[in-house]
Amino acid sequence: MASSALSVIDWSKPSLWISLASIAFNPTAWNIFFPVEYHNKTITRLFGGSTKAGCYFLAIMIFSFGILRDSLYQRALDDQPRQALLPEPFDTLVPAALFIVGQTFVVTSTWALGITGPSSG
């Protein structure tokens, strides 16, 4: 199953490689950048010592890079050949259920932690 799924991918499309790079970039950049900010307070100093302003700035950056990553991913998907993996009606129901579960996790964690909660610094 896995080898047949991989054989359908058009590896020659630049959009695929750009998308993969953006997917890898985001967590890598944050895992490098956040400890540096924690120890050096560079962004905090740029915002006049305001940790909340720095946190909101980082939240905007994370959100913006997430939108860019999602856009690049959608472009890569559009450039790939299509193949049905699930029969109807599961081809619609399964992605919808996964979307709802994922958004529930995002919204509830943001609600519980807030924008300036522990995960944002």
C-alpha atoms as one frame of an Amber mdcrd trajectory, in Angstrom:
protein
   0.000   0.000   0.000   2.723   2.507   0.996   4.890   1.786  -2.030   1.915
   2.107  -4.387   0.931   5.413  -2.783   4.482   6.744  -3.138   4.591   5.719
  -6.796   1.655   8.033  -7.546   3.545  11.121  -6.330   5.046  13.296  -9.048
   8.435  14.013  -7.477   9.448  16.316 -10.357   7.080  19.116  -9.324   8.906
  22.042  -7.675   5.758  22.865  -5.694   6.120  19.548  -3.837   9.671  20.339
  -2.732   8.816  23.933  -1.798   5.877  22.671   0.261   8.023  20.064   2.019
  10.635  22.721   2.800   8.002  25.047   4.285   6.544  22.206   6.365  10.003
  21.427   7.756  10.941  25.095   8.202   8.206  26.145  10.620   8.849  23.810
  13.564  12.599  23.912  12.975  12.674  27.716  13.034  10.483  27.940  16.134
  12.526  25.315  17.990  15.683  27.283  17.259  14.215  30.752  17.703  12.176
  30.333  20.905  15.067  29.210  23.130  17.139  32.125  21.813  14.303  34.505
  22.683  13.890  32.862  26.080  17.541  33.384  26.955  18.281  36.706  25.177
  14.875  38.481  25.134  15.637  40.006  21.720  11.998  40.471  20.661  11.023
  41.619  24.136  13.652  44.352  23.905  12.485  45.289  20.382   9.044  45.925
  21.876  10.358  48.119  24.671  10.436  45.350  27.259   6.811  44.364  26.724
   6.589  40.582  26.886   2.925  40.659  25.836   3.652  42.723  22.714   6.488
  40.322  21.879   4.170  37.346  22.377   1.493  38.862  20.148   4.127  39.565
  17.502   5.279  35.940  17.646   1.659  34.746  17.459   1.132  36.849  14.319
   4.341  35.450  12.817   3.364  31.846  13.603  -0.112  32.388  12.161   1.254
  34.120   9.043   3.857  31.450   8.341   1.162  28.828   8.910  -1.036  30.443
   6.260   1.913  30.582   3.853   2.721  26.909   4.549  -0.924  25.920   3.986
  -1.022  27.856   0.718   2.158  26.178  -0.536   0.792  22.785   0.523  -2.469
  23.399  -1.358  -0.518  24.385  -4.472   1.554  21.189  -4.203  -1.615  19.101
  -3.856  -3.159  20.779  -6.892  -0.064  19.906  -8.941  -0.188  16.215  -8.036
  -2.202  13.492  -9.777  -5.436  12.542  -8.034  -6.228   9.085  -6.784  -9.154
   8.006  -4.621  -8.011   6.432  -1.368 -11.399   6.086   0.281 -14.720   5.028
  -1.217 -17.716   7.354  -1.180 -19.057   8.699   1.205 -15.934   8.188   3.359
 -13.858  10.305   0.965 -15.757  13.306   2.354 -16.696  12.157   5.858 -13.223
  11.120   7.053 -11.478  14.399   6.080 -14.371  16.411   7.555 -14.178  14.494
  10.841 -10.391  14.915  11.004 -10.742  18.647  10.304 -13.301  19.037  13.094
 -11.137  17.111  15.578  -8.028  19.117  14.631  -9.789  22.469  14.883 -11.263
  21.434  18.230  -7.739  20.797  19.532  -6.504  24.159  18.241  -9.434  26.188
  19.561  -9.575  24.507  22.981  -5.829  24.796  23.556  -5.877  28.465  22.552
  -8.901  29.013  24.786  -7.182  27.300  27.734  -3.726  28.839  27.304  -4.532
  32.130  25.611  -2.304  33.771  23.037   0.354  34.523  25.645   0.142  31.101
  27.328   3.071  28.809  28.017   3.297  27.442  24.477   3.831  30.933  23.056
   6.474  32.010  25.495
